[in-house]
Amino acid sequence: MSMPEALATARIGFPAPLDIAASVVGLGRWGDDGIDRWDGRRFLRSVRVVGEPVPYRAVPVGSTGDPAIDLTAREDRLAAITDAVRRSFVLADESLPALVDVDPAIARADARFPGVRPLLHPDPLTALVRSISAQQINLRWAAVIRGRLAERYGIPLDLDGERAWSLDAAALAAADPDDLRALQFTYRKGLSIIAVARRVVEGGLERVDLDRLADEAVIGRLVQLPGIGRWSAEWFLARTLGRPVVVGGDLGVRKAVGLAYLEGRLPTEAETRALTAHWGAAAGVAQQLLLHALNAP
């Protein structure tokens, strides 16, 4: 009988301001998909360490002005996971105060929601499956079918009585689209997910390689995959690679920009890009602030 793996907990701090709880609320806003789990008090995710998915639990502590996380993971992987978690938020730099000085809409959002920042989805397979699953359907339903996918084609990861799932690229690559249809994905989405998984298995979506490419080169590589259009590729740039990209065609982004700049009128994609062209290096944070304002009670 194998011994349970030793766990350890460490407190890791972040530069202020950072509202960790508000920044991760999107993990559970539309339901629990079993992959990125947030119950309002703590989140359970996984990160790959030397190719192995390893779960961790993170409990936000402190305050927006003194942000920290109590991180629990396998003792032998804690240092590597700590580094990954430190890099999982897109933090503001001097570009945000400069934008706030000239843009009243962003100034209002930043004053109302100080420290709200983008949370990254660093695993390419998971990030693209999230995008594919959410295309043109209710986001709560997307979380349901993503959860089914994780249980059928995922690796169960247990941590101190809790479980999260990590998508298994090899298992998904070997799947049949009809198998995903049984989970209530459309046939086209099933084809897309399987194609992404196969590209991952082939080594064509390695983060280290994508990080070296310019934005348009990353987009060009991703849109070769079935079911991945420019908007999904832009979300990948923003939420996986942490680039300051505005996803101008996304309905949620358009609604958020319309609420901030057009008294609620829904802008076209072209108008959205024009209205946000001045965001520059602060685009990722500005986009997240407006999306958070859109969904706030």
C-alpha positions as CSV (number, residue, x, y, z in Angstrom):
1,M,0.0,0.0,0.0
2,S,1.5,3.3,-1.1
3,M,1.9,6.1,1.4
4,P,0.0,9.3,0.8
5,E,2.1,12.1,-0.7
6,A,3.3,14.6,1.8
7,L,1.6,18.0,1.5
8,A,3.0,21.4,2.5
9,T,1.5,24.9,2.7
10,A,3.2,28.2,2.0
11,R,2.0,31.8,2.0
12,I,2.9,33.7,-1.1
13,G,2.5,37.4,-1.5
14,F,1.8,39.6,-4.5
15,P,2.4,43.2,-5.5
16,A,-0.5,45.4,-4.5
17,P,-3.1,46.2,-5.5
18,L,-4.6,42.8,-6.3
19,D,-8.0,41.7,-5.3
20,I,-7.4,37.9,-5.6
21,A,-11.0,36.8,-4.8
22,A,-12.5,39.2,-7.3
23,S,-10.0,38.2,-10.0
24,V,-10.7,34.5,-9.7
25,V,-14.5,34.7,-9.4
26,G,-14.8,33.9,-13.1
27,L,-13.7,30.3,-12.3
28,G,-17.1,29.6,-10.7
29,R,-19.3,32.3,-12.1
30,W,-20.9,30.0,-14.7
31,G,-20.7,26.7,-12.7
32,D,-18.2,24.1,-11.6
33,D,-16.4,22.4,-14.5
34,G,-14.2,20.3,-12.3
35,I,-11.1,21.7,-13.9
36,D,-10.8,25.2,-12.4
37,R,-12.8,25.1,-9.2
38,W,-13.7,28.1,-7.0
39,D,-16.2,27.9,-4.2
40,G,-16.1,31.5,-3.1
41,R,-13.4,30.9,-0.5
42,R,-10.7,28.9,-2.2
43,F,-9.8,27.6,-5.6
44,L,-8.5,24.2,-6.7
45,R,-6.5,23.9,-10.0
46,S,-3.6,22.1,-11.4
47,V,-0.3,23.0,-13.1
48,R,2.0,20.8,-15.2
49,V,5.4,20.2,-13.6
50,V,7.8,18.4,-16.0
51,G,4.8,17.2,-17.9
52,E,2.9,15.9,-14.8
53,P,-0.4,17.6,-13.8
54,V,-0.2,18.4,-10.1
55,P,-3.1,19.8,-8.1
56,Y,-2.9,22.8,-5.7
57,R,-5.4,24.5,-3.4
58,A,-5.1,28.3,-3.0
59,V,-6.9,30.3,-0.3
60,P,-6.8,34.1,-0.8
61,V,-5.8,35.9,2.4
62,G,-4.8,39.5,3.3
63,S,-6.4,42.4,1.4
64,T,-6.2,44.2,-1.9
65,G,-3.5,46.4,-0.4
66,D,-1.6,43.4,1.1
67,P,-2.6,40.4,-1.1
68,A,-1.4,36.8,-0.5
69,I,-2.4,33.2,-1.0
70,D,-2.1,30.3,1.3
71,L,-1.0,27.6,-1.2
72,T,-1.2,23.9,-0.5
73,A,0.4,21.3,-2.8
74,R,2.7,18.2,-2.8
75,E,5.8,19.1,-0.8
76,D,8.1,18.0,-3.5
77,R,6.3,20.2,-6.1
78,L,5.6,23.2,-3.9
79,A,8.4,25.4,-5.2
80,A,7.5,24.8,-8.9
81,I,3.8,25.4,-8.2
82,T,4.6,28.6,-6.2
83,D,6.4,30.0,-9.2
84,A,3.5,29.1,-11.5
85,V,0.9,30.6,-9.2
86,R,2.9,33.8,-8.9
87,R,2.7,34.1,-12.7
88,S,-1.0,33.3,-13.0
89,F,-2.2,36.9,-12.6
90,V,-1.6,39.7,-15.1
91,L,-0.5,42.5,-12.8
92,A,-0.7,46.1,-13.6
93,D,2.3,48.2,-14.4
94,E,2.8,51.9,-15.0
95,S,0.7,51.7,-18.1
96,L,-2.6,51.4,-16.0
97,P,-2.1,54.7,-14.1
98,A,-1.2,56.4,-17.3
99,L,-4.4,55.1,-18.9
100,V,-6.5,56.0,-15.8
101,D,-5.2,59.6,-16.2
102,V,-6.7,60.0,-19.7
103,D,-9.7,57.6,-19.7
104,P,-12.6,58.4,-17.3
105,A,-14.3,55.1,-18.1
106,I,-11.3,53.0,-17.0
107,A,-10.7,55.4,-14.1
108,R,-14.2,54.7,-12.8
109,A,-13.8,50.9,-13.2
110,D,-10.4,51.0,-11.5
111,A,-11.8,53.1,-8.6
112,R,-14.8,50.8,-8.2
113,F,-12.9,47.5,-8.5
114,P,-9.3,48.2,-7.4
115,G,-7.0,45.2,-7.9
116,V,-9.2,43.2,-10.3
117,R,-6.7,41.6,-12.7
118,P,-6.8,38.9,-15.4
119,L,-6.3,35.3,-14.3
120,L,-4.4,33.2,-16.8
121,H,-5.3,29.7,-18.0
122,P,-1.7,28.6,-18.8
123,D,-2.4,25.1,-20.2
124,P,-3.0,25.5,-24.0
125,L,-5.3,22.4,-24.2
126,T,-7.5,23.6,-21.3
127,A,-7.6,27.2,-22.6
128,L,-8.6,26.2,-26.1
129,V,-11.2,23.7,-24.9
130,R,-12.7,26.4,-22.7
131,S,-13.0,28.6,-25.8
132,I,-14.4,25.9,-28.0
133,S,-17.0,24.8,-25.4
134,A,-18.2,28.3,-24.9
135,Q,-18.8,29.2,-28.5
136,Q,-22.4,30.4,-29.2
137,I,-24.0,28.7,-26.2
138,N,-25.0,29.6,-22.6
139,L,-21.9,29.7,-20.5
140,R,-23.5,27.7,-17.7
141,W,-24.2,24.9,-20.2
142,A,-20.6,25.2,-21.4
143,A,-19.4,24.5,-17.8
144,V,-21.6,21.5,-17.6
145,I,-20.4,19.8,-20.7
146,R,-16.8,20.7,-20.0
147,G,-17.2,19.0,-16.6
148,R,-18.5,15.9,-18.5
149,L,-15.5,16.0,-20.8
150,A,-13.1,16.3,-17.8
151,E,-14.6,13.3,-16.1
152,R,-14.5,11.2,-19.3
153,Y,-11.2,12.4,-20.7
154,G,-9.4,13.7,-17.7
155,I,-6.9,12.7,-15.1
156,P,-8.4,12.8,-11.6
157,L,-6.2,14.7,-9.2
158,D,-6.8,14.3,-5.5
159,L,-5.6,16.7,-2.9
160,D,-6.4,16.3,0.8
161,G,-9.9,14.9,0.1
162,E,-10.7,17.2,-2.8
163,R,-10.5,16.5,-6.5
164,A,-9.9,18.4,-9.7
165,W,-9.4,17.1,-13.2
166,S,-6.7,17.8,-15.8
167,L,-7.6,17.1,-19.4
168,D,-5.6,14.2,-20.9
169,A,-4.4,15.2,-24.4
170,A,-3.6,11.6,-25.4
171,A,-7.1,10.3,-24.4
172,L,-8.8,13.2,-26.2
173,A,-6.7,12.8,-29.3
174,A,-7.8,9.2,-29.5
175,A,-11.5,10.0,-29.1
176,D,-14.2,9.8,-31.8
177,P,-16.4,12.9,-32.4
178,D,-19.5,10.7,-31.7
179,D,-18.1,10.0,-28.2
180,L,-18.1,13.8,-27.6
181,R,-21.6,14.0,-29.1
182,A,-22.7,11.7,-26.4
183,L,-21.5,14.3,-23.9
184,Q,-23.7,16.9,-25.8
185,F,-21.0,18.7,-27.7
186,T,-21.9,19.4,-31.2
187,Y,-20.2,17.3,-33.8
188,R,-18.2,20.3,-35.0
189,K,-17.0,21.1,-31.5
190,G,-16.0,17.5,-31.0
191,L,-13.9,17.6,-34.1
192,S,-12.3,20.9,-32.9
193,I,-11.4,19.6,-29.5
194,I,-10.0,16.4,-30.9
195,A,-7.9,18.3,-33.4
196,V,-6.5,20.6,-30.6
197,A,-5.6,17.5,-28.5
198,R,-3.8,15.9,-31.4
199,R,-1.8,19.1,-32.0
200,V,-0.9,19.1,-28.3
201,V,0.2,15.5,-28.5
202,E,2.3,16.3,-31.7
203,G,4.1,19.1,-29.8
204,G,2.6,21.9,-31.9
205,L,1.2,23.9,-28.9
206,E,4.1,24.1,-26.5
207,R,4.0,27.2,-24.4
208,V,7.7,27.7,-24.6
209,D,7.4,27.9,-28.4
210,L,4.3,30.1,-28.5
211,D,5.8,32.5,-26.0
212,R,8.6,33.3,-28.6
213,L,6.1,34.2,-31.4
214,A,4.6,37.6,-32.2
215,D,0.9,38.0,-31.7
216,E,0.0,37.5,-35.4
217,A,2.2,34.5,-35.7
218,V,0.4,32.8,-32.7
219,I,-2.9,33.7,-34.3
220,G,-1.8,32.3,-37.6
221,R,-0.8,29.0,-36.0
222,L,-4.0,28.7,-34.0
223,V,-6.5,29.5,-36.7
224,Q,-5.2,26.6,-38.7
225,L,-7.1,24.4,-36.2
226,P,-10.7,23.7,-37.0
227,G,-13.1,25.7,-34.8
228,I,-10.5,28.2,-33.8
229,G,-11.1,31.6,-35.2
230,R,-9.5,34.9,-34.6
231,W,-11.5,35.7,-31.5
232,S,-10.6,32.4,-29.8
233,A,-6.9,33.0,-30.8
234,E,-7.1,36.5,-29.3
235,W,-8.4,35.1,-26.0
236,F,-5.5,32.7,-26.1
237,L,-3.1,35.6,-26.4
238,A,-4.8,37.4,-23.6
239,R,-5.6,34.6,-21.1
240,T,-2.9,32.1,-21.8
241,L,0.1,34.1,-22.9
242,G,-0.9,37.2,-20.9
243,R,-0.6,39.6,-23.9
244,P,-2.3,43.0,-23.8
245,V,-4.9,42.1,-26.4
246,V,-8.5,43.2,-26.8
247,V,-10.9,40.6,-28.1
248,G,-12.9,43.0,-30.0
249,G,-15.3,40.5,-31.6
250,D,-16.3,38.8,-28.4
251,L,-19.9,39.6,-27.3
252,G,-19.0,40.0,-23.7
253,V,-16.2,42.4,-24.5
254,R,-18.5,44.4,-26.8
255,K,-21.2,44.6,-24.2
256,A,-18.6,45.8,-21.6
257,V,-17.1,48.4,-23.9
258,G,-20.6,49.6,-24.9
259,L,-21.6,50.0,-21.2
260,A,-18.4,51.9,-20.5
261,Y,-18.3,54.2,-23.5
262,L,-21.6,54.2,-25.3
263,E,-24.2,54.3,-22.5
264,G,-25.0,50.6,-23.1
265,R,-25.3,50.6,-26.9
266,L,-23.7,47.5,-28.3
267,P,-20.7,48.4,-30.5
268,T,-19.6,46.5,-33.6
269,E,-16.3,44.7,-33.6
270,A,-14.7,47.6,-35.5
271,E,-16.1,50.2,-33.1
272,T,-14.9,48.1,-30.1
273,R,-11.4,48.0,-31.5
274,A,-11.5,51.7,-32.3
275,L,-12.8,52.6,-28.8
276,T,-10.0,50.6,-27.1
277,A,-7.1,51.3,-29.4
278,H,-5.6,53.7,-26.9
279,W,-5.4,51.1,-24.1
280,G,-2.0,50.0,-25.3
281,A,0.0,48.0,-22.8
282,A,-2.8,48.2,-20.2
283,A,-5.3,46.5,-22.5
284,G,-5.4,43.2,-20.6
285,V,-6.1,44.8,-17.3
286,A,-8.6,47.4,-18.8
287,Q,-10.5,44.7,-20.5
288,Q,-10.8,42.7,-17.3
289,L,-11.9,45.7,-15.3
290,L,-14.8,46.4,-17.8
291,L,-15.8,42.7,-18.0
292,H,-15.9,42.6,-14.2
293,A,-18.0,45.8,-14.1
294,L,-20.4,44.2,-16.7
295,N,-21.0,41.1,-14.5
296,A,-21.0,42.8,-11.1
297,P,-24.3,43.1,-9.2
